[in-house]
């Protein structure tokens, strides 16, 4: 049958899956550290070319999703 994998291909797939299974927790830890260490204000300046840092007075009344979408709309232009 053309759909059957050879024993070698099956073993290679098993090794590939096992490699990613073992790497997953460390990759997740790296991702988490990168997210936590991101300077959001600097990222916004780099994305939008603004020299004015975003204002954050700590009084949030919304999740910020509407504001985020407005920033993305500016980026599209």
Jmol script that loads the backbone (N, CA, C; Angstrom):
load data "model"
ATOM      1  N   UNK A   1       0.825  -1.193   0.000  1.00  0.00           N
ATOM      2  CA  UNK A   1       0.000   0.000   0.000  1.00  0.00           C
ATOM      3  C   UNK A   1       0.871   1.259   0.000  1.00  0.00           C
ATOM      4  N   UNK A   2       0.451   2.259  -0.731  1.00  0.00           N
ATOM      5  CA  UNK A   2       1.214   3.494  -0.830  1.00  0.00           C
ATOM      6  C   UNK A   2       1.115   4.334   0.437  1.00  0.00           C
ATOM      7  N   UNK A   3       0.015   4.170   1.226  1.00  0.00           N
ATOM      8  CA  UNK A   3      -0.184   4.986   2.430  1.00  0.00           C
ATOM      9  C   UNK A   3       0.582   4.481   3.643  1.00  0.00           C
ATOM     10  N   UNK A   4       1.049   3.256   3.615  1.00  0.00           N
ATOM     11  CA  UNK A   4       1.756   2.721   4.771  1.00  0.00           C
ATOM     12  C   UNK A   4       3.155   3.307   4.850  1.00  0.00           C
ATOM     13  N   UNK A   5       3.543   3.629   6.071  1.00  0.00           N
ATOM     14  CA  UNK A   5       4.887   4.153   6.300  1.00  0.00           C
ATOM     15  C   UNK A   5       5.834   2.983   6.518  1.00  0.00           C
ATOM     16  N   UNK A   6       7.050   3.162   6.097  1.00  0.00           N
ATOM     17  CA  UNK A   6       8.040   2.131   6.380  1.00  0.00           C
ATOM     18  C   UNK A   6       8.376   2.173   7.854  1.00  0.00           C
ATOM     19  N   UNK A   7       8.964   1.104   8.348  1.00  0.00           N
ATOM     20  CA  UNK A   7       9.366   1.040   9.755  1.00  0.00           C
ATOM     21  C   UNK A   7      10.330   2.177  10.063  1.00  0.00           C
ATOM     22  N   UNK A   8      11.209   2.476   9.155  1.00  0.00           N
ATOM     23  CA  UNK A   8      12.172   3.558   9.346  1.00  0.00           C
ATOM     24  C   UNK A   8      11.467   4.912   9.451  1.00  0.00           C
ATOM     25  N   UNK A   9      10.489   5.155   8.599  1.00  0.00           N
ATOM     26  CA  UNK A   9       9.739   6.410   8.652  1.00  0.00           C
ATOM     27  C   UNK A   9       8.957   6.529   9.953  1.00  0.00           C
ATOM     28  N   UNK A  10       8.371   5.412  10.398  1.00  0.00           N
ATOM     29  CA  UNK A  10       7.615   5.427  11.645  1.00  0.00           C
ATOM     30  C   UNK A  10       8.530   5.724  12.832  1.00  0.00           C
ATOM     31  N   UNK A  11       9.700   5.128  12.829  1.00  0.00           N
ATOM     32  CA  UNK A  11      10.663   5.363  13.913  1.00  0.00           C
ATOM     33  C   UNK A  11      11.139   6.820  13.889  1.00  0.00           C
ATOM     34  N   UNK A  12      11.369   7.333  12.711  1.00  0.00           N
ATOM     35  CA  UNK A  12      11.787   8.727  12.589  1.00  0.00           C
ATOM     36  C   UNK A  12      10.696   9.658  13.129  1.00  0.00           C
ATOM     37  N   UNK A  13       9.441   9.376  12.817  1.00  0.00           N
ATOM     38  CA  UNK A  13       8.337  10.192  13.335  1.00  0.00           C
ATOM     39  C   UNK A  13       8.248  10.084  14.859  1.00  0.00           C
ATOM     40  N   UNK A  14       8.430   8.876  15.398  1.00  0.00           N
ATOM     41  CA  UNK A  14       8.409   8.707  16.858  1.00  0.00           C
ATOM     42  C   UNK A  14       9.505   9.539  17.519  1.00  0.00           C
ATOM     43  N   UNK A  15      10.703   9.505  16.938  1.00  0.00           N
ATOM     44  CA  UNK A  15      11.819  10.287  17.498  1.00  0.00           C
ATOM     45  C   UNK A  15      11.523  11.780  17.427  1.00  0.00           C
ATOM     46  N   UNK A  16      10.934  12.218  16.304  1.00  0.00           N
ATOM     47  CA  UNK A  16      10.595  13.628  16.131  1.00  0.00           C
ATOM     48  C   UNK A  16       9.586  14.056  17.194  1.00  0.00           C
ATOM     49  N   UNK A  17       8.542  13.267  17.404  1.00  0.00           N
ATOM     50  CA  UNK A  17       7.521  13.581  18.408  1.00  0.00           C
ATOM     51  C   UNK A  17       8.142  13.595  19.808  1.00  0.00           C
ATOM     52  N   UNK A  18       8.983  12.630  20.111  1.00  0.00           N
ATOM     53  CA  UNK A  18       9.620  12.557  21.428  1.00  0.00           C
ATOM     54  C   UNK A  18      10.541  13.767  21.652  1.00  0.00           C
ATOM     55  N   UNK A  19      11.261  14.156  20.633  1.00  0.00           N
ATOM     56  CA  UNK A  19      12.146  15.322  20.746  1.00  0.00           C
ATOM     57  C   UNK A  19      11.342  16.569  21.093  1.00  0.00           C
ATOM     58  N   UNK A  20      10.239  16.806  20.397  1.00  0.00           N
ATOM     59  CA  UNK A  20       9.406  17.976  20.675  1.00  0.00           C
ATOM     60  C   UNK A  20       8.709  17.868  22.023  1.00  0.00           C
ATOM     61  N   UNK A  21       8.343  16.651  22.433  1.00  0.00           N
ATOM     62  CA  UNK A  21       7.716  16.468  23.744  1.00  0.00           C
ATOM     63  C   UNK A  21       8.684  16.871  24.850  1.00  0.00           C
ATOM     64  N   UNK A  22       9.958  16.485  24.695  1.00  0.00           N
ATOM     65  CA  UNK A  22      10.953  16.844  25.707  1.00  0.00           C
ATOM     66  C   UNK A  22      11.319  18.321  25.640  1.00  0.00           C
ATOM     67  N   UNK A  23      11.346  18.890  24.451  1.00  0.00           N
ATOM     68  CA  UNK A  23      11.732  20.295  24.293  1.00  0.00           C
ATOM     69  C   UNK A  23      10.624  21.252  24.716  1.00  0.00           C
ATOM     70  N   UNK A  24       9.383  20.800  24.666  1.00  0.00           N
ATOM     71  CA  UNK A  24       8.240  21.664  24.935  1.00  0.00           C
ATOM     72  C   UNK A  24       8.315  22.470  26.219  1.00  0.00           C
ATOM     73  N   UNK A  25       8.560  21.841  27.377  1.00  0.00           N
ATOM     74  CA  UNK A  25       8.605  22.613  28.623  1.00  0.00           C
ATOM     75  C   UNK A  25       9.699  23.682  28.631  1.00  0.00           C
ATOM     76  N   UNK A  26      10.866  23.377  28.087  1.00  0.00           N
ATOM     77  CA  UNK A  26      11.938  24.377  28.057  1.00  0.00           C
ATOM     78  C   UNK A  26      11.606  25.507  27.091  1.00  0.00           C
ATOM     79  N   UNK A  27      11.032  25.185  25.951  1.00  0.00           N
ATOM     80  CA  UNK A  27      10.622  26.229  25.007  1.00  0.00           C
ATOM     81  C   UNK A  27       9.552  27.118  25.622  1.00  0.00           C
ATOM     82  N   UNK A  28       8.628  26.538  26.359  1.00  0.00           N
ATOM     83  CA  UNK A  28       7.590  27.320  27.032  1.00  0.00           C
ATOM     84  C   UNK A  28       8.209  28.237  28.086  1.00  0.00           C
ATOM     85  N   UNK A  29       9.204  27.749  28.805  1.00  0.00           N
ATOM     86  CA  UNK A  29       9.879  28.574  29.816  1.00  0.00           C
ATOM     87  C   UNK A  29      10.598  29.752  29.149  1.00  0.00           C
ATOM     88  N   UNK A  30      11.237  29.501  28.029  1.00  0.00           N
ATOM     89  CA  UNK A  30      11.911  30.578  27.291  1.00  0.00           C
ATOM     90  C   UNK A  30      10.885  31.609  26.820  1.00  0.00           C
ATOM     91  N   UNK A  31       9.786  31.130  26.253  1.00  0.00           N
ATOM     92  CA  UNK A  31       8.727  32.035  25.783  1.00  0.00           C
ATOM     93  C   UNK A  31       8.208  32.893  26.924  1.00  0.00           C
ATOM     94  N   UNK A  32       7.959  32.283  28.074  1.00  0.00           N
ATOM     95  CA  UNK A  32       7.437  33.003  29.240  1.00  0.00           C
ATOM     96  C   UNK A  32       8.429  34.075  29.699  1.00  0.00           C
ATOM     97  N   UNK A  33       9.728  33.725  29.762  1.00  0.00           N
ATOM     98  CA  UNK A  33      10.744  34.718  30.172  1.00  0.00           C
ATOM     99  C   UNK A  33      10.785  35.886  29.194  1.00  0.00           C
ATOM    100  N   UNK A  34      10.701  35.595  27.898  1.00  0.00           N
ATOM    101  CA  UNK A  34      10.737  36.662  26.897  1.00  0.00           C
ATOM    102  C   UNK A  34       9.521  37.575  27.030  1.00  0.00           C
ATOM    103  N   UNK A  35       8.352  36.997  27.253  1.00  0.00           N
ATOM    104  CA  UNK A  35       7.140  37.805  27.421  1.00  0.00           C
ATOM    105  C   UNK A  35       7.260  38.681  28.662  1.00  0.00           C
ATOM    106  N   UNK A  36       7.708  38.096  29.758  1.00  0.00           N
ATOM    107  CA  UNK A  36       7.798  38.828  31.021  1.00  0.00           C
ATOM    108  C   UNK A  36       8.855  39.929  30.992  1.00  0.00           C
ATOM    109  N   UNK A  37       9.874  39.761  30.164  1.00  0.00           N
ATOM    110  CA  UNK A  37      10.948  40.758  30.136  1.00  0.00           C
ATOM    111  C   UNK A  37      10.756  41.817  29.058  1.00  0.00           C
ATOM    112  N   UNK A  38       9.681  41.723  28.290  1.00  0.00           N
ATOM    113  CA  UNK A  38       9.430  42.681  27.215  1.00  0.00           C
ATOM    114  C   UNK A  38       9.109  44.060  27.774  1.00  0.00           C
ATOM    115  N   UNK A  39       9.750  45.062  27.225  1.00  0.00           N
ATOM    116  CA  UNK A  39       9.460  46.454  27.561  1.00  0.00           C
ATOM    117  C   UNK A  39       8.354  46.907  26.603  1.00  0.00           C
ATOM    118  N   UNK A  40       7.120  46.882  27.085  1.00  0.00           N
ATOM    119  CA  UNK A  40       5.964  47.159  26.235  1.00  0.00           C
ATOM    120  C   UNK A  40       6.026  48.556  25.622  1.00  0.00           C
ATOM    121  N   UNK A  41       6.394  49.540  26.416  1.00  0.00           N
ATOM    122  CA  UNK A  41       6.467  50.911  25.890  1.00  0.00           C
ATOM    123  C   UNK A  41       7.481  50.997  24.754  1.00  0.00           C
ATOM    124  N   UNK A  42       8.633  50.335  24.911  1.00  0.00           N
ATOM    125  CA  UNK A  42       9.651  50.351  23.858  1.00  0.00           C
ATOM    126  C   UNK A  42       9.147  49.610  22.618  1.00  0.00           C
ATOM    127  N   UNK A  43       8.439  48.511  22.802  1.00  0.00           N
ATOM    128  CA  UNK A  43       7.894  47.770  21.664  1.00  0.00           C
ATOM    129  C   UNK A  43       6.904  48.634  20.896  1.00  0.00           C
ATOM    130  N   UNK A  44       6.075  49.377  21.599  1.00  0.00           N
ATOM    131  CA  UNK A  44       5.112  50.274  20.945  1.00  0.00           C
ATOM    132  C   UNK A  44       5.853  51.352  20.170  1.00  0.00           C
ATOM    133  N   UNK A  45       6.886  51.922  20.781  1.00  0.00           N
ATOM    134  CA  UNK A  45       7.681  52.942  20.067  1.00  0.00           C
ATOM    135  C   UNK A  45       8.290  52.364  18.795  1.00  0.00           C
ATOM    136  N   UNK A  46       8.792  51.129  18.871  1.00  0.00           N
ATOM    137  CA  UNK A  46       9.396  50.522  17.689  1.00  0.00           C
ATOM    138  C   UNK A  46       8.357  50.225  16.611  1.00  0.00           C
ATOM    139  N   UNK A  47       7.188  49.771  17.012  1.00  0.00           N
ATOM    140  CA  UNK A  47       6.143  49.447  16.046  1.00  0.00           C
ATOM    141  C   UNK A  47       5.581  50.681  15.363  1.00  0.00           C
ATOM    142  N   UNK A  48       5.323  51.713  16.138  1.00  0.00           N
ATOM    143  CA  UNK A  48       4.594  52.863  15.617  1.00  0.00           C
ATOM    144  C   UNK A  48       5.467  54.094  15.394  1.00  0.00           C
ATOM    145  N   UNK A  49       6.747  53.990  15.705  1.00  0.00           N
ATOM    146  CA  UNK A  49       7.654  55.090  15.467  1.00  0.00           C
ATOM    147  C   UNK A  49       7.408  56.290  16.355  1.00  0.00           C
ATOM    148  N   UNK A  50       6.726  56.077  17.436  1.00  0.00           N
ATOM    149  CA  UNK A  50       6.396  57.187  18.325  1.00  0.00           C
ATOM    150  C   UNK A  50       7.539  57.433  19.297  1.00  0.00           C
ATOM    151  N   UNK A  51       7.808  58.691  19.543  1.00  0.00           N
ATOM    152  CA  UNK A  51       8.791  59.032  20.564  1.00  0.00           C
ATOM    153  C   UNK A  51       8.103  59.375  21.874  1.00  0.00           C
ATOM    154  N   UNK A  52       6.771  59.415  21.836  1.00  0.00           N
ATOM    155  CA  UNK A  52       5.999  59.723  23.032  1.00  0.00           C
ATOM    156  C   UNK A  52       5.551  58.407  23.663  1.00  0.00           C
ATOM    157  N   UNK A  53       5.973  58.139  24.895  1.00  0.00           N
ATOM    158  CA  UNK A  53       5.566  56.880  25.513  1.00  0.00           C
ATOM    159  C   UNK A  53       4.072  56.873  25.802  1.00  0.00           C
ATOM    160  N   UNK A  54       3.448  55.698  25.753  1.00  0.00           N
ATOM    161  CA  UNK A  54       2.020  55.633  26.062  1.00  0.00           C
ATOM    162  C   UNK A  54       1.765  56.048  27.509  1.00  0.00           C
ATOM    163  N   UNK A  55       0.673  56.713  27.724  1.00  0.00           N
ATOM    164  CA  UNK A  55       0.321  57.166  29.061  1.00  0.00           C
ATOM    165  C   UNK A  55      -0.417  56.066  29.798  1.00  0.00           C
ATOM    166  N   UNK A  56       0.005  55.779  31.015  1.00  0.00           N
ATOM    167  CA  UNK A  56      -0.657  54.780  31.832  1.00  0.00           C
ATOM    168  C   UNK A  56      -0.797  55.350  33.228  1.00  0.00           C
ATOM    169  N   UNK A  57      -1.994  55.836  33.525  1.00  0.00           N
ATOM    170  CA  UNK A  57      -2.196  56.431  34.852  1.00  0.00           C
ATOM    171  C   UNK A  57      -2.746  55.414  35.848  1.00  0.00           C
ATOM    172  N   UNK A  58      -2.842  54.135  35.412  1.00  0.00           N
ATOM    173  CA  UNK A  58      -3.274  53.082  36.316  1.00  0.00           C
ATOM    174  C   UNK A  58      -4.766  52.986  36.533  1.00  0.00           C
ATOM    175  N   UNK A  59      -5.552  53.855  35.917  1.00  0.00           N
ATOM    176  CA  UNK A  59      -7.009  53.839  36.115  1.00  0.00           C
ATOM    177  C   UNK A  59      -7.692  53.212  34.917  1.00  0.00           C
ATOM    178  N   UNK A  60      -7.602  51.946  34.775  1.00  0.00           N
ATOM    179  CA  UNK A  60      -8.224  51.260  33.638  1.00  0.00           C
ATOM    180  C   UNK A  60      -9.683  50.973  33.930  1.00  0.00           C
ATOM    181  N   UNK A  61     -10.508  51.289  32.952  1.00  0.00           N
ATOM    182  CA  UNK A  61     -11.929  50.980  33.079  1.00  0.00           C
ATOM    183  C   UNK A  61     -12.351  49.935  32.049  1.00  0.00           C
ATOM    184  N   UNK A  62     -11.430  49.575  31.155  1.00  0.00           N
ATOM    185  CA  UNK A  62     -11.706  48.552  30.142  1.00  0.00           C
ATOM    186  C   UNK A  62     -10.500  47.621  30.066  1.00  0.00           C
ATOM    187  N   UNK A  63     -10.627  46.592  29.251  1.00  0.00           N
ATOM    188  CA  UNK A  63      -9.527  45.639  29.063  1.00  0.00           C
ATOM    189  C   UNK A  63      -8.430  46.221  28.178  1.00  0.00           C
ATOM    190  N   UNK A  64      -8.750  47.282  27.433  1.00  0.00           N
ATOM    191  CA  UNK A  64      -7.780  47.869  26.509  1.00  0.00           C
ATOM    192  C   UNK A  64      -7.880  47.321  25.102  1.00  0.00           C
ATOM    193  N   UNK A  65      -8.808  46.403  24.870  1.00  0.00           N
ATOM    194  CA  UNK A  65      -8.934  45.792  23.553  1.00  0.00           C
ATOM    195  C   UNK A  65      -9.277  46.818  22.473  1.00  0.00           C
ATOM    196  N   UNK A  66     -10.169  47.737  22.782  1.00  0.00           N
ATOM    197  CA  UNK A  66     -10.548  48.759  21.795  1.00  0.00           C
ATOM    198  C   UNK A  66      -9.329  49.614  21.445  1.00  0.00           C
ATOM    199  N   UNK A  67      -8.575  50.011  22.454  1.00  0.00           N
ATOM    200  CA  UNK A  67      -7.382  50.814  22.215  1.00  0.00           C
ATOM    201  C   UNK A  67      -6.352  50.027  21.404  1.00  0.00           C
ATOM    202  N   UNK A  68      -6.210  48.742  21.727  1.00  0.00           N
ATOM    203  CA  UNK A  68      -5.274  47.900  20.982  1.00  0.00           C
ATOM    204  C   UNK A  68      -5.668  47.843  19.511  1.00  0.00           C
ATOM    205  N   UNK A  69      -6.949  47.669  19.239  1.00  0.00           N
ATOM    206  CA  UNK A  69      -7.410  47.606  17.853  1.00  0.00           C
ATOM    207  C   UNK A  69      -7.164  48.928  17.129  1.00  0.00           C
ATOM    208  N   UNK A  70      -7.301  50.044  17.840  1.00  0.00           N
ATOM    209  CA  UNK A  70      -7.013  51.346  17.228  1.00  0.00           C
ATOM    210  C   UNK A  70      -5.536  51.445  16.856  1.00  0.00           C
ATOM    211  N   UNK A  71      -4.659  50.953  17.726  1.00  0.00           N
ATOM    212  CA  UNK A  71      -3.214  50.959  17.418  1.00  0.00           C
ATOM    213  C   UNK A  71      -2.932  50.074  16.201  1.00  0.00           C
ATOM    214  N   UNK A  72      -3.553  48.899  16.140  1.00  0.00           N
ATOM    215  CA  UNK A  72      -3.350  48.011  15.009  1.00  0.00           C
ATOM    216  C   UNK A  72      -3.846  48.650  13.710  1.00  0.00           C
ATOM    217  N   UNK A  73      -4.949  49.385  13.779  1.00  0.00           N
ATOM    218  CA  UNK A  73      -5.465  50.072  12.590  1.00  0.00           C
ATOM    219  C   UNK A  73      -4.454  51.103  12.105  1.00  0.00           C
ATOM    220  N   UNK A  74      -3.818  51.816  13.040  1.00  0.00           N
ATOM    221  CA  UNK A  74      -2.790  52.795  12.657  1.00  0.00           C
ATOM    222  C   UNK A  74      -1.620  52.093  11.985  1.00  0.00           C
ATOM    223  N   UNK A  75      -1.242  50.935  12.512  1.00  0.00           N
ATOM    224  CA  UNK A  75      -0.123  50.194  11.969  1.00  0.00           C
ATOM    225  C   UNK A  75      -0.404  49.729  10.542  1.00  0.00           C
ATOM    226  N   UNK A  76      -1.653  49.357  10.260  1.00  0.00           N
ATOM    227  CA  UNK A  76      -2.038  48.912   8.922  1.00  0.00           C
ATOM    228  C   UNK A  76      -1.867  50.028   7.888  1.00  0.00           C
ATOM    229  N   UNK A  77      -2.109  51.265   8.312  1.00  0.00           N
ATOM    230  CA  UNK A  77      -2.035  52.399   7.369  1.00  0.00           C
ATOM    231  C   UNK A  77      -0.655  52.641   6.974  1.00  0.00           C
TER     232      UNK A  77
END
end "model"
wireframe off; spacefill off
backbone 0.3
color backbone group
